[in-house]
Amino acid sequence: WLDRETGAKCYMLSARNLFIVWGDTPQYWTWIPLEDSSRFSEGAQLMHVCWFEIRGKIHSKMLSQDTTYAAYMVFKTTYNFYGLDFPVQEASISAGATNSTRKVCLQGNDDDDGEGGVPENYRPMVPFPRLRLRRRNRRVVSHEENVALPQQRADGWMELELGEFLNEGGDDGEVSISLVETKGGNWKSGLIVQGIEIRRKKSG
């Protein structure tokens, strides 16, 4: 779609178009239907992993030249999610010769109750009784740590800014985006991924 203010091209990579480690193993990730507020008919639900790694790529020619973009993970959480607050995740964006990395956290400080906007009739499958782990490993992410936190969207989903980049153009360029947490060794569950949205970065 096009940005309303500038006409810049915007794009969203669906969960199916992302590389998700263990994404084809139902014990760790499963594919579920999404409600009408989603751009896509299905999404990926995190069941139970300690190695968390999601990557996406898009060709530069699919975006507007000489435009600064930001990439956002668009997601929800189930009511009994855990392990998404600590350790924090690492987001990276590579565009041309430019690379940027930042600390991010899929769980905001106001998510103590685990409510993620999932429909009332939604019943996630949880293979292991790990609910206590989230409480025991609970950390409050400090704003002083310079960690990016998720924001609520108008469509009912959450979005987490993974970083920004300048699309300088060139038909042969490629933008790589990643969200990773593999060093902590703690188990994670309850994330529902719709995709990664790439849109013009608004000033201010």
Salt bridges, closest charged atoms under 4 A:
ASP3 OD2 - ARG200 NE 2.96
GLU5 OE1 - ARG200 NH2 2.89
GLU5 OE2 - LYS202 NZ 3.98
GLU35 OE2 - LYS76 NZ 2.37
GLU42 OE2 - ARG16 NE 2.61
GLU53 OE2 - ARG55 NE 2.59
ASP85 OD2 - ARG138 NH1 3.34
ASP112 OD1 - ARG138 NH2 2.55
ASP155 OD2 - ARG153 NH2 3.08
GLU159 OE1 - ARG153 NH1 2.78
GLU159 OE2 - ARG199 NH2 2.76
GLU161 OE2 - ARG102 NH1 3.43
GLU161 OE2 - LYS201 NZ 3.03
GLU164 OE1 - LYS201 NZ 3.88
GLU174 OE1 - LYS57 NZ 3.94
GLU181 OE1 - LYS188 NZ 2.76
GLU197 OE1 - ARG153 NH2 3.33
GLU197 OE2 - ARG199 NH1 2.51
